[in-house]
Amino acid sequence: MNAPFQSEHFTLHVLAEGVYAAIASEMEAGSSNAGLIDLGDQTLVFDAFENPQAAEDLLTACLQLTGRKPAVVIISHFHPDHWAGLQVFAGSAILATHATRQEMIPIAEEMREEKQEPSELENDLRETEANLAAETDSVKRHQLQVSIARQRHTLEALPTLEPTLPNQTFDGKIVFHGTRRSAELVVTGKGHTGSDCILNLPQDRVTFIGDIGFFQSQPFMANCSPSEWIAILEDMATWDMEIFVPGHGPLGSKADLTLEVRFIQTLEDLVRQAVQDGCSVAEVLGKTLPPPFDAWQADRPHRFETNVRSSFKRHSD
Ligand SMILES: [Zn+2]
């Protein structure tokens, strides 16, 4: 089936009539996935990408496919790869949990400072480019190329960047009653971050789970609460849902939730045991995860290092 809208930044998948998942293209300006939901008499957007360049395309898709701007834009959690494009949706209600908005405030301030003084970001880019020129390992070269693409998109957006915060906060649950379908916005609490929320479409058996879901790659665990995250994923796997739209990676099913649980457990077990045995962080970083996660580890060594270091800190405290 042809995509109903073309963008270099994402591939738009039709999950049901009026329900779209925007799956980010590697190396482009999205960096995370988003959703577009036509409730019949109003439109919802779920997450707003890392840059306005990608969010602009989502707004255009929204206008073309639903005939209107979104009434509500939902931000799943505070990581800026999900909301730095928000300025495009100024004028809509922008919703996040109270805790998420609080975490966004200093990040928005940092963005304003970078806009005033971009030299640090420019230096970072030059450094990454120099690292790429000196790197011969193909996996590491690819990682550096992805980093360079992200840094360039951010710098490109900076002169016109208007860091935008949610203008409404909520806690608990909101149900949007549309003429065509309903959508349930649910706070899942601690998990991937200190406060995550998801959007369920019960009639379509589709759920947008933000970064509760990283499919077919290592989740980013630096701000997580592993046991709560696992509990959420295990609970979701019992729901009457068919399609899970993750924050990163392709569309998934319950099997992807289960695999993600296994990854988090495997990494946590590895680090917990190492701390008990008196190992150093460097020793843990030298270990290899069992299959199939060895491939995930090899694919993103930098993510593995971040995850091990944060897990090590949790288990050492
Ligand atoms: Zn995240």
Residues whose N, C-alpha, C, O or C-beta is under 5 A from the ligand:
A	BS01	ZN	H79 D211
